[in-house]
Amino acid sequence: IVHANLTHILLNMLGLYFAGKWVESTMGGKNFFALYLFAVFFGAIFWLLGAAASPRGASEILCGASAGVLGVVAAFCMLYPKDRYLTALVFFILPIKVKPRVFLYIIVGYEVFALLTMEFSSPAYDIANSAHIGGIIAGVLFALLYRNGTLDFGKFSIKTPEQKMRADDFNFEVNIVDTEKLKAEVNRILDKVAKEGFNSLSQSERETLKRAKDYMD
């Protein structure tokens, strides 16, 4: 919420809107929220490390959300199809087409250049490029872990006492003689397999499928 000026928050909100809506639709709300927090945390850590090498030391206050936004932008560039182009506006006027990875390399190149030539050398410089780089690294790591299936916060859920139980939360025993009940139970199990995969079945549900197969044979 706290930013240095109106331009600062406007640029962050534009980046978050254009990259964030695609990233959220791709990985889901929980993963998007975790990505943003992950990038903010990395940005803060990198800024603290960078402050030690800066002529200003740790005497200044870090504000804004640029690390989180650049983490989202970095994840966007990593997850967006490699063979498709983005349209970027240079100085908000000149449109150019660029591949996502190339766009990310340009951002990283600029941030590293600014870090070495301005943040680490000019006491009057007031942009936290070190935090930006931390957010970008976090975004890249998160996207890579999400893409290979190592990290997925979308699978986590918390049951509250008020939450209604679903039919899938119960195991059913079926009398094989009653064909109607058997058919209904098999349909329920097959629906569960379609939604959650075969590994989600309990032992009794697997045995029911086996009994149904033997009965049909």
Salt bridges, closest charged atoms under 4 A:
GLU60 OE1 - ARG56 NE 3.13
GLU111 OE1 - HIS132 ND1 3.07
ASP168 OD1 - ARG188 NH1 3.36
ASP169 OD1 - LYS159 NZ 3.52
ASP169 OD1 - ARG166 NH2 3.72
GLU185 OE2 - ARG188 NH2 3.02
GLU196 OE2 - ARG166 NH1 3.73
GLU205 OE2 - ARG188 NH2 2.76
GLU205 OE1 - LYS192 NZ 3.22
ASP214 OD2 - LYS210 NZ 3.42
ASP217 OD2 - LYS213 NZ 3.32
